[in-house]
């Protein structure tokens, strides 16, 4: 009797040990799969960042050699700004179309299509500058810029498929580093190549080479990784929505005021950015190479954007972050406007601190606006929502860019700086109104739970359930 009981007890213990080892192996397998996915996630973030790096070099490169471009095609400031704004006007409707198309055909197909067309566009621009043919250059620039905006539209939705929503701001800020790094590269390469060789097309040849390399590597790698991860079940299957007019209801008032602050904030920066070289050269007699390097200061500062993205994830009120961001560009322009009549020797003392504040603005503002769009719209219309945001931003930059060019031609440098200061003050006012509205409705307050926490809870719950089943089987 005792021997039979001991054997039964040993068998039960043996079964429990085997079950415990089996559970442990399952837990280890799940954790291994999770950490493997983490490595893939960071690779995907790198490739998504890479897809806009080359196109942005080509886009920003034109502004860095603006004076040489104007000389080659015999343009004044107003004509140059009208050209840039006209191309931006064309992209406004197409940016919204790119967003709607992304919701219709899916992220991966959109990624490949925008990449190929973007490469074709900027290659055509290079050919137009080489000939030289102004109209060919404009057509190429327009095609490239339209599809660059298309790639910008899909960056947010692509990243959101891979990252913990708790870390969305941090990961999004890393993808925006391509914007900062691209401007630094163009500012430090385009002007020296042009001024040392006297040939504008050589600067753009470098841009096309970098574009072809980074865009093809980034888009193809991102496409393949996303497809494989979906087939392995690590990502949700891409849902392609049927475009319906009823989807407009998802773009509510909260979303629209976020778009409004994005328009005024980014227009206040780029209205000045596209004319910065002219202001520094025309009014302060600073040469093209030095002015290009000076205006790379804000983009050097923006390498701190991952830190600010981390802060954005941690703070509860994203509306407060918008106030902080908008105040930085106001401070930058205030410093500039108070000492605008300085001499060349003193100018550097004013430019550097002003540009540092502009850099902090760039490090925080775009990331905050994109994050707020993510919070105020459902996933089924993210493509359309980001498309409308980019389209509205381009419209604002085009309109205020033309106005800035007119001011430069007809008025003093004081008004050329006062104009973006007024725009940035409007953005700051809207951010305060958003903060007040958010205090009541909490529509920009969100606490995410990380994927690791969810996976560990799932593993623990499955382990507890299996232990309960074993105990029940023993009792039976």
Residue pairs with C-beta under 8 A, 6 or more apart in sequence:
12 474
15 470
16 470
19 466
19 470
23 462
23 463
23 466
26 459
26 462
27 459
27 463
30 455
30 458
30 459
31 455
31 459
33 234
34 451
34 452
34 455
37 229
37 234
40 162
40 225
40 229
40 234
41 162
41 163
43 221
43 225
44 158
44 159
44 162
44 222
44 225
44 226
45 159
45 162
45 163
45 171
45 174
45 175
47 217
47 218
47 219
47 221
47 222
47 225
48 155
48 158
48 159
48 175
48 218
48 222
49 174
49 175
49 177
49 178
49 218
50 178
50 214
50 215
50 217
50 218
50 221
51 111
51 115
51 151
51 155
51 214
51 215
51 218
51 219
51 222
52 148
52 151
52 152
52 155
52 175
52 178
52 179
52 182
53 178
53 181
53 182
53 210
53 214
53 215
53 218
54 182
54 207
54 210
54 211
54 212
54 213
54 214
54 215
55 118
55 122
55 144
55 147
55 148
55 151
55 211
55 215
56 148
56 178
56 179
56 182
56 183
57 182
57 185
57 186
57 207
57 210
57 211
58 122
58 125
58 144
58 204
58 207
58 208
58 211
59 144
59 145
59 148
59 182
60 182
60 183
60 186
60 187
61 186
61 190
61 203
61 204
61 207
62 69
62 141
63 186
63 273
63 274
63 276
63 277
64 186
64 187
64 190
64 191
64 277
64 292
65 190
65 191
65 194
65 200
65 203
65 288
66 80
66 274
66 277
66 278
67 277
67 278
67 281
67 288
68 194
68 195
68 200
68 288
69 75
69 80
69 129
69 200
70 76
70 77
70 79
70 80
72 129
72 132
72 200
73 132
73 134
73 137
75 83
76 409
77 275
77 278
77 405
77 408
77 409
78 402
78 405
78 406
78 408
78 409
80 405
81 274
81 275
81 401
81 402
81 404
81 405
81 406
81 408
82 402
82 405
83 138
84 274
84 398
84 401
85 397
85 398
85 399
85 401
85 402
85 405
86 138
86 398
87 138
87 141
87 142
87 145
88 145
88 394
88 395
88 397
88 398
88 401
89 394
89 395
89 398
90 142
90 146
91 142
91 145
91 146
91 149
91 391
91 394
92 391
92 392
92 394
92 395
92 398
93 391
94 146
94 149
94 150
94 391
95 146
95 149
95 150
95 153
95 387
95 388
95 390
95 391
95 394
96 384
96 387
96 388
96 390
96 391
97 387
98 110
98 114
98 146
98 147
98 149
98 150
98 153
98 154
98 383
98 387
98 390
99 153
99 383
99 384
99 385
99 386
99 387
99 388
99 390
99 391
100 243
100 383
100 384
100 387
101 110
101 150
101 383
102 110
102 150
102 153
102 154
102 157
102 383
102 384
102 387
103 240
103 241
103 243
103 380
103 381
103 382
103 383
103 384
104 240
104 241
104 243
105 240
106 238
106 240
107 154
107 157
107 158
107 161
107 226
107 238
107 383
108 223
108 226
108 227
108 238
110 150
110 154
110 383
111 151
111 154
111 158
111 219
111 222
111 223
112 219
112 223
113 150
114 147
114 150
114 151
114 154
115 147
115 151
115 215
115 216
115 219
117 143
117 146
117 147
117 150
118 143
118 144
118 147
118 148
118 150
118 151
118 211
118 215
119 211
119 212
119 215
119 216
120 143
120 144
121 140
121 141
121 142
121 143
121 144
121 145
121 146
121 147
122 140
122 141
122 144
122 207
122 208
122 211
123 140
123 208
124 136
124 139
124 140
124 143
124 144
125 136
125 137
125 140
125 141
125 144
125 204
126 140
126 201
126 204
126 205
126 207
126 208
127 133
127 136
127 140
128 134
128 135
128 136
128 137
128 138
128 139
128 140
128 141
129 137
129 200
129 201
129 204
130 201
130 204
132 200
132 201
149 390
149 391
149 394
152 386
152 390
153 383
153 386
153 387
153 390
154 383
154 386
155 172
155 175
156 172
156 370
156 373
156 374
156 382
156 386
157 379
157 382
157 383
157 386
158 222
158 226
159 168
159 171
159 172
159 175
160 168
160 374
160 379
160 382
161 226
161 235
161 236
162 171
162 229
162 235
163 171
164 448
164 450
164 451
164 452
165 448
166 313
166 448
166 449
166 450
167 313
167 448
167 450
168 313
168 371
168 374
168 448
169 309
169 310
169 312
169 313
169 367
169 371
170 306
170 309
170 310
170 312
170 313
171 309
172 309
172 367
172 370
172 371
173 305
173 306
173 308
173 309
173 310
173 312
173 363
173 367
174 305
174 306
174 309
176 302
176 305
176 366
176 367
177 302
177 303
177 305
177 306
179 299
179 302
179 362
179 366
180 299
180 300
180 302
180 303
180 305
180 362
181 299
181 303
183 296
183 299
184 296
184 299
184 300
185 210
186 207
187 292
187 293
187 295
187 296
187 299
188 292
188 293
188 296
189 203
189 206
190 203
190 204
190 206
190 207
190 292
191 203
191 288
191 289
191 292
192 289
193 202
193 203
193 206
194 200
194 202
194 203
194 288
195 288
195 289
226 235
229 235
230 236
230 237
230 238
239 379
239 380
241 247
241 380
241 381
247 380
247 381
247 384
250 377
250 378
250 380
250 381
250 385
251 377
251 381
251 384
251 385
251 388
252 376
254 376
254 437
254 441
254 443
254 444
255 373
255 376
255 377
255 385
257 430
257 433
257 434
257 437
258 369
258 372
258 373
258 376
258 389
258 434
259 373
259 388
259 389
259 392
260 430
261 322
261 326
261 369
261 427
261 430
261 431
261 434
262 369
262 389
262 392
262 393
263 392
263 393
263 395
263 396
264 396
264 423
264 424
264 426
264 427
264 430
265 325
265 326
265 329
265 361
265 365
265 369
265 423
265 424
265 427
266 365
266 366
266 369
266 393
266 396
266 397
267 393
267 396
267 397
267 399
267 400
267 401
267 423
268 329
268 333
268 400
268 420
268 421
268 423
268 424
268 426
268 427
269 329
269 358
269 361
269 362
269 365
269 420
269 424
270 397
270 401
271 397
271 400
271 401
271 403
271 404
271 419
271 420
271 423
272 279
272 333
272 404
272 416
272 417
272 420
273 295
274 401
274 404
275 404
275 405
275 408
275 416
276 291
276 295
277 288
277 291
277 292
277 295
278 408
279 408
279 413
279 416
279 417
280 286
280 290
280 291
280 294
280 295
280 347
280 351
281 287
281 288
281 291
282 408
282 413
283 413
284 342
284 344
284 347
285 344
286 294
286 344
286 347
294 348
294 351
294 352
294 355
295 355
297 351
297 352
297 355
297 356
297 359
298 355
298 356
298 358
298 359
298 361
298 362
299 359
299 362
300 359
301 355
301 356
301 358
301 359
301 360
301 362
301 363
302 359
302 362
302 363
304 360
304 363
305 362
305 363
305 364
305 367
308 363
308 364
308 367
309 367
311 321
312 318
312 321
312 364
312 367
312 368
312 371
313 448
315 321
316 445
316 447
317 435
317 438
317 444
317 445
318 368
318 371
318 372
318 375
318 438
318 444
318 445
318 446
319 431
319 434
319 435
319 437
319 438
319 439
319 444
320 435
321 364
321 368
322 365
322 368
322 369
322 372
322 431
322 434
322 435
323 428
323 431
323 432
323 435
324 364
325 360
325 361
325 364
325 365
325 368
325 431
326 361
326 365
326 424
326 427
326 428
326 430
326 431
327 428
328 357
328 358
328 360
328 361
328 364
328 365
329 357
329 358
329 361
329 365
329 424
329 427
330 421
330 424
330 425
330 428
331 357
332 354
332 355
332 356
332 357
332 358
332 361
333 354
333 417
333 420
333 421
333 424
334 421
335 350
335 353
335 354
335 357
336 350
336 351
336 354
336 417
336 421
337 414
337 417
337 418
337 421
339 346
339 350
340 413
340 414
340 417
341 414
342 349
342 350
369 389
370 386
370 389
372 444
373 382
373 385
373 386
373 389
374 382
375 443
375 444
375 446
376 443
376 444
377 385
400 419
400 420
400 423
403 419
404 416
404 419
404 420
407 415
407 416
407 419
408 416
434 444
437 443
438 444
438 445
